[in-house]
């Protein structure tokens, strides 16, 4: 993938500048959707299968994702590369902008606010956990629940108890 100019912003936008690529990364990172079917059916935006296939190919070609080999009859699992893990601060910045300047009707900003409240240390913790999940890195010793576990608990607490 040859960039159309020497600008680093242009080079990044060529890979990440469409809405679907960012939403696929969001789902891989925050929802741990790592299979085609899970990405296709789990996204609330309703991505079409041909668009998903195209975006996955683009992210693979750009070195953002890798695709595991699948034996006959098995599904291939997608994993983030280090470059993919480094997109987390980009998604975080976009989420903060959205939290400040856009209202997502019917959506809870809980996860984004929780990450914002956690600061840069929390973001680093999330990235460390992504390295464990996707790159088989050894986990860093931590006391208490992990970053993703705390993030999920905050979302669950915000949604309240299930109806009777």
VEXDREN-2710 file (C-alpha; in Angstrom, 1 decimal):
% VEXDREN-2710
k/r/px/py/pz
1/UNK/0.0/0.0/0.0
2/UNK/1.8/3.1/-1.3
3/UNK/0.8/6.4/0.3
4/UNK/-0.4/9.1/-2.1
5/UNK/1.7/11.7/-0.3
6/UNK/4.5/11.9/2.2
7/UNK/2.2/13.2/4.9
8/UNK/1.9/10.9/8.0
9/UNK/-1.7/12.0/8.4
10/UNK/-2.5/11.1/4.8
11/UNK/-0.8/7.7/5.3
12/UNK/-2.9/7.0/8.4
13/UNK/-6.1/8.2/6.8
14/UNK/-5.5/5.9/3.8
15/UNK/-5.6/2.9/6.2
16/UNK/-8.0/4.1/9.0
17/UNK/-9.9/6.9/7.4
18/UNK/-13.2/5.2/6.6
19/UNK/-15.9/4.6/9.1
20/UNK/-16.1/0.8/8.7
21/UNK/-12.4/0.2/9.4
22/UNK/-12.5/2.1/12.7
23/UNK/-15.7/0.3/13.7
24/UNK/-14.2/-3.1/12.9
25/UNK/-11.2/-2.2/15.1
26/UNK/-13.5/-1.0/17.8
27/UNK/-15.3/-4.4/17.8
28/UNK/-12.1/-6.4/17.8
29/UNK/-10.6/-4.3/20.6
30/UNK/-13.5/-3.6/22.9
31/UNK/-15.8/-6.6/22.2
32/UNK/-13.1/-9.2/21.4
33/UNK/-15.0/-10.1/18.2
34/UNK/-12.3/-12.0/16.3
35/UNK/-14.2/-14.1/13.8
36/UNK/-15.9/-12.9/10.6
37/UNK/-19.3/-14.1/11.7
38/UNK/-19.0/-12.3/15.1
39/UNK/-17.9/-9.1/13.5
40/UNK/-20.7/-9.4/10.9
41/UNK/-23.6/-10.1/13.4
42/UNK/-22.3/-8.3/16.5
43/UNK/-21.9/-4.8/15.2
44/UNK/-24.9/-2.5/16.0
45/UNK/-24.2/-0.6/12.8
46/UNK/-25.1/-3.6/10.6
47/UNK/-22.1/-3.9/8.3
48/UNK/-22.7/-5.7/5.0
49/UNK/-20.6/-8.9/4.5
50/UNK/-18.9/-7.7/1.3
51/UNK/-17.8/-4.4/3.1
52/UNK/-16.6/-6.4/6.1
53/UNK/-14.6/-8.7/3.9
54/UNK/-13.0/-5.7/2.1
55/UNK/-12.2/-3.9/5.4
56/UNK/-10.6/-7.0/6.9
57/UNK/-8.5/-7.4/3.8
58/UNK/-7.4/-3.8/4.0
59/UNK/-6.5/-4.1/7.7
60/UNK/-4.6/-7.3/7.0
61/UNK/-2.7/-5.8/4.0
62/UNK/-1.8/-2.7/6.2
63/UNK/-0.4/-4.9/8.9
64/UNK/-3.1/-3.9/11.5
65/UNK/-4.5/-7.4/11.8
66/UNK/-3.3/-10.9/11.2
67/UNK/-5.4/-13.9/10.2
68/UNK/-4.8/-17.2/11.8
69/UNK/-4.7/-20.3/9.7
70/UNK/-7.9/-22.3/9.9
71/UNK/-8.1/-26.1/9.3
72/UNK/-10.7/-27.3/7.0
73/UNK/-14.2/-26.6/8.5
74/UNK/-12.8/-24.2/11.1
75/UNK/-13.1/-20.4/11.2
76/UNK/-10.0/-18.2/11.0
77/UNK/-9.4/-15.9/13.9
78/UNK/-8.2/-12.3/13.5
79/UNK/-5.7/-10.8/15.8
80/UNK/-4.3/-7.4/16.3
81/UNK/-0.7/-6.7/15.5
82/UNK/1.3/-4.2/17.6
83/UNK/0.3/-1.6/15.0
84/UNK/-3.3/-2.6/15.6
85/UNK/-3.0/-2.3/19.3
86/UNK/-1.5/1.2/18.8
87/UNK/-4.8/2.3/17.2
88/UNK/-6.4/2.2/20.7
89/UNK/-5.3/5.8/21.5
90/UNK/-6.8/6.9/18.2
91/UNK/-10.1/5.3/19.0
92/UNK/-9.9/6.8/22.5
93/UNK/-9.3/10.3/21.1
94/UNK/-12.2/9.9/18.6
95/UNK/-14.4/8.7/21.5
96/UNK/-13.5/11.7/23.6
97/UNK/-14.3/14.0/20.8
98/UNK/-17.6/12.3/20.3
99/UNK/-18.3/12.5/24.0
100/UNK/-17.6/16.2/24.0
101/UNK/-19.2/17.2/20.7
102/UNK/-21.8/14.6/19.6
103/UNK/-24.7/13.0/21.4
104/UNK/-25.2/9.4/20.5
105/UNK/-28.9/9.0/20.8
106/UNK/-29.8/5.8/22.6
107/UNK/-26.1/5.1/23.5
108/UNK/-24.5/5.2/26.8
109/UNK/-21.2/7.0/27.0
110/UNK/-20.2/5.0/30.1
111/UNK/-17.2/3.1/28.6
112/UNK/-15.7/6.2/27.1
113/UNK/-16.2/8.2/30.3
114/UNK/-14.7/5.3/32.3
115/UNK/-11.6/5.3/30.1
116/UNK/-11.3/9.1/30.3
117/UNK/-11.6/9.0/34.1
118/UNK/-8.9/6.3/34.1
119/UNK/-6.4/8.5/32.2
120/UNK/-3.3/7.4/30.3
121/UNK/-2.4/4.7/32.8
122/UNK/-5.7/2.9/32.1
123/UNK/-5.2/3.2/28.4
124/UNK/-1.7/1.6/28.8
125/UNK/-3.3/-1.1/30.9
126/UNK/-5.8/-1.9/28.2
127/UNK/-3.0/-2.0/25.6
128/UNK/-1.0/-4.4/27.8
129/UNK/-4.1/-6.7/28.0
130/UNK/-4.5/-6.5/24.3
131/UNK/-0.9/-7.7/23.9
132/UNK/-1.7/-10.7/26.1
133/UNK/-4.9/-11.5/24.1
134/UNK/-3.6/-11.0/20.6
135/UNK/0.2/-11.3/20.7
136/UNK/0.5/-14.0/23.4
137/UNK/2.6/-11.6/25.6
138/UNK/3.0/-12.6/29.2
139/UNK/0.6/-10.8/31.5
140/UNK/1.9/-8.1/33.7
141/UNK/1.3/-8.7/37.4
142/UNK/-1.5/-6.6/38.7
143/UNK/-3.5/-6.6/41.9
144/UNK/-7.2/-6.9/41.4
145/UNK/-9.3/-7.1/38.3
146/UNK/-7.9/-6.3/34.9
147/UNK/-8.7/-3.2/32.8
148/UNK/-11.2/-4.9/30.5
149/UNK/-12.9/-6.5/33.5
150/UNK/-13.3/-3.2/35.2
151/UNK/-14.5/-1.6/31.9
152/UNK/-17.1/-4.3/31.5
153/UNK/-18.2/-4.0/35.1
154/UNK/-18.7/-0.2/34.7
155/UNK/-20.8/-0.8/31.6
156/UNK/-22.9/-3.5/33.4
157/UNK/-23.4/-1.2/36.4
158/UNK/-24.5/1.7/34.2
159/UNK/-27.1/-0.5/32.4
160/UNK/-28.7/-1.4/35.7
161/UNK/-30.2/-4.7/36.8
162/UNK/-32.1/-6.8/34.3
163/UNK/-35.8/-6.3/34.2
164/UNK/-37.8/-8.8/36.2
END
